[in-house]
Amino acid sequence: MTCRLCLNGWLDRGDVECVNGVLIDIDEAHEGWQEDVSYPPGPCQQCPDCKGTAFHGDHDCASCNGTGWKSGQDESQKRLKNWRDHGGDILHQGGGEHDLRS
């Protein structure tokens, strides 16, 4: 199923794509990402109030606790690890019935 927000990962941002709801350079995702870094949410997982901009620290958003994520907590490492554990062949399954968070 293609995500209507992330167009199955491709966002026309060069090598930055939505990988299981996380914005990350696709090469970095496949070759190994930094596990001590927080990555921003993709359009499908960003806070609806601030559109994910609170992630960059430009302002605080009470709806997402300043994380930019619609859940109110940084999910980047968990989502990337889950993507990797499921073979890393699905570029984006960040919402709906194909969510790979758990």
Secondary structure by P-SEA (a helix, b strand, c coil): cccccccccccccccccccccccccaaaaaacccccbbbbbcccccccccccccccccccccccccccccccccaaaaaaaaaaaacccccccccccccccc
